[in-house]
Amino acid sequence: MTESQIIEHFKNKEYDKAVRGLYSSLPAIRQYIKANSGTSVDAEDIFQDALVILHNKIQSGTLELTSTLRQYLNGIARNCWREELRRRKRLPISGQPFDVVETEYTGEERHGLAAAAFKLLGEKCREILILFYFKKKTMEEIAQTLGFADENVAKNQKYRCIQKAKENYSSLSKDIVHGK
């Protein structure tokens, strides 16, 4: 089914046909959500939310495609999932799923986890973070030292390294909670 046919099905309120045409997007959405702390049930809920948003944009005439319809739907789903994760972070502990375990670490334990997360980073990431945080180098100096094109490239690399360190820390923390 073509994208224009899917849009026409939405406009004609033939939702079964429209959804059938977009259902092939669900596996990619499910994979993204499961890779980002979600479940298959979360993925199906988000898929439905994304379809409603897409439907509303089509019906109101505000849909402006800059990519394929499926990519657009995937983008809506990603944004919905990010919003859901932000919402969940604001919930009190009692509002979280029962399998979430809150663990309080001592300063020494947090330091050990951070050190282990740091060691899991690649050599280039470790070097960037050491230069910035410990040697107090500017992004321009880091770019020159490491041979980056400019300070913006260095900033982007530093951001990616911090994100990776956070992922490592979170993963190590979960492993400890689950006894791995």
C-alpha positions as CSV (number, residue, x, y, z in Angstrom):
1,M,0.0,0.0,0.0
2,T,1.4,3.4,-0.9
3,E,1.7,6.3,1.5
4,S,-0.8,8.4,-0.5
5,Q,-3.3,5.5,-0.2
6,I,-2.7,5.3,3.6
7,I,-3.3,9.0,3.9
8,E,-6.5,8.7,1.8
9,H,-7.7,5.9,4.1
10,F,-7.3,8.1,7.1
11,K,-9.1,11.0,5.4
12,N,-11.9,8.6,4.4
13,K,-12.1,7.2,8.0
14,E,-11.1,3.8,6.8
15,Y,-8.9,3.3,9.8
16,D,-8.6,-0.5,9.5
17,K,-7.0,-0.1,6.1
18,A,-4.8,2.8,7.2
19,V,-3.5,1.0,10.2
20,R,-2.9,-2.2,8.3
21,G,-0.8,-0.1,5.9
22,L,1.3,1.2,8.8
23,Y,1.5,-1.9,10.9
24,S,4.9,-2.8,9.3
25,S,6.3,0.0,11.5
26,L,5.5,-1.7,14.7
27,P,8.6,-4.0,14.9
28,A,11.0,-1.1,14.6
29,I,9.1,0.9,17.2
30,R,9.0,-2.2,19.5
31,Q,12.7,-2.7,19.1
32,Y,13.4,1.0,19.9
33,I,11.2,1.0,23.0
34,K,12.5,-2.3,24.3
35,A,16.1,-1.0,23.8
36,N,15.1,2.0,25.9
37,S,13.7,0.5,29.1
38,G,10.3,-0.4,27.7
39,T,8.3,-3.6,27.0
40,S,6.3,-5.0,24.1
41,V,3.1,-3.7,25.8
42,D,4.6,-0.2,26.0
43,A,5.5,-0.4,22.3
44,E,1.9,-1.3,21.4
45,D,0.6,1.6,23.5
46,I,3.0,4.0,22.0
47,F,2.2,2.7,18.5
48,Q,-1.5,3.5,19.1
49,D,-0.6,6.9,20.5
50,A,1.5,7.7,17.5
51,L,-1.3,6.6,15.1
52,V,-3.7,8.9,16.9
53,I,-1.3,11.8,16.5
54,L,-0.7,11.0,12.9
55,H,-4.5,10.7,12.3
56,N,-5.1,14.1,13.9
57,K,-2.4,15.7,11.8
58,I,-3.9,14.3,8.6
59,Q,-7.4,15.3,9.5
60,S,-6.4,18.8,10.5
61,G,-4.3,19.2,7.3
62,T,-1.2,20.0,9.3
63,L,0.8,17.0,8.2
64,E,4.1,18.1,6.5
65,L,6.1,15.1,5.5
66,T,9.9,15.7,5.2
67,S,10.5,11.9,5.1
68,T,8.5,8.8,4.4
69,L,5.2,8.3,6.3
70,R,6.6,5.3,8.2
71,Q,9.7,7.3,9.2
72,Y,7.4,10.1,10.3
73,L,5.3,7.6,12.4
74,N,8.5,6.2,13.9
75,G,9.6,9.7,14.9
76,I,6.3,10.4,16.5
77,A,6.6,7.1,18.4
78,R,10.1,8.0,19.6
79,N,8.9,11.4,20.9
80,C,5.9,9.8,22.6
81,W,8.2,7.3,24.3
82,R,10.7,10.0,25.5
83,E,7.8,11.9,26.9
84,E,6.5,8.7,28.6
85,L,9.9,8.1,30.2
86,R,10.1,11.7,31.4
87,R,6.6,11.3,32.9
88,R,7.6,8.0,34.6
89,K,10.6,9.7,36.2
90,R,8.3,12.2,37.9
91,L,6.1,9.5,39.4
92,P,6.5,8.6,43.0
93,I,8.0,5.2,43.7
94,S,4.6,3.7,44.4
95,G,3.6,4.7,40.8
96,Q,6.5,2.7,39.3
97,P,6.2,-0.9,38.1
98,F,6.7,-3.4,40.9
99,D,9.9,-4.8,39.4
100,V,11.8,-1.6,39.7
101,V,14.3,-1.8,42.6
102,E,15.5,1.4,44.1
103,T,19.0,0.9,45.5
104,E,20.8,3.4,47.7
105,Y,24.6,3.3,47.2
106,T,27.1,4.7,49.6
107,G,29.6,7.3,48.3
108,E,32.3,4.7,48.0
109,E,30.0,2.3,46.1
110,R,29.0,5.1,43.7
111,H,32.6,6.0,43.2
112,G,33.4,2.3,42.4
113,L,30.6,2.1,39.9
114,A,31.7,5.3,38.3
115,A,35.3,4.1,38.0
116,A,34.2,0.8,36.5
117,A,31.9,2.6,34.0
118,F,34.8,4.9,33.1
119,K,37.1,1.9,32.5
120,L,34.6,0.4,30.1
121,L,34.8,3.5,27.8
122,G,37.1,3.5,24.8
123,E,40.5,5.0,25.1
124,K,39.5,8.2,23.1
125,C,36.5,8.8,25.4
126,R,38.6,8.4,28.5
127,E,41.2,10.8,27.2
128,I,38.5,13.4,26.3
129,L,37.0,13.2,29.7
130,I,40.3,13.3,31.6
131,L,41.4,16.4,29.5
132,F,38.1,18.2,30.2
133,Y,37.3,17.3,33.8
134,F,40.7,16.7,35.4
135,K,43.1,18.7,33.4
136,K,40.6,21.5,32.8
137,K,41.3,21.9,29.1
138,T,39.0,23.9,26.9
139,M,37.1,22.3,24.1
140,E,39.3,24.1,21.6
141,E,42.5,22.7,23.3
142,I,41.0,19.2,23.3
143,A,40.2,19.5,19.6
144,Q,43.8,20.5,18.9
145,T,45.3,17.9,21.1
146,L,43.2,15.0,19.7
147,G,43.2,16.2,16.1
148,F,39.5,17.0,15.8
149,A,38.4,19.4,13.1
150,D,37.1,22.0,15.6
151,E,35.8,22.5,19.1
152,N,32.2,21.5,18.0
153,V,33.4,18.1,17.0
154,A,35.1,17.8,20.4
155,K,31.9,18.9,22.2
156,N,29.9,16.2,20.3
157,Q,32.5,13.6,21.2
158,K,32.5,14.6,24.8
159,Y,28.6,14.4,24.9
160,R,28.7,10.9,23.4
161,C,31.3,9.8,25.8
162,I,29.3,11.1,28.8
163,Q,26.2,9.3,27.5
164,K,28.1,6.1,27.1
165,A,29.5,6.5,30.6
166,K,26.0,6.9,32.0
167,E,24.8,3.8,30.1
168,N,27.7,1.9,31.5
169,Y,27.0,3.1,35.0
170,S,23.3,2.2,34.7
171,S,24.1,-1.2,33.3
172,L,26.5,-2.0,36.1
173,S,24.1,-0.8,38.7
174,K,21.3,-3.0,37.2
175,D,23.7,-6.0,37.2
176,I,24.4,-5.5,40.9
177,V,20.7,-5.2,41.7
178,H,19.9,-8.4,39.8
179,G,23.0,-10.2,41.2
180,K,24.9,-10.6,37.9
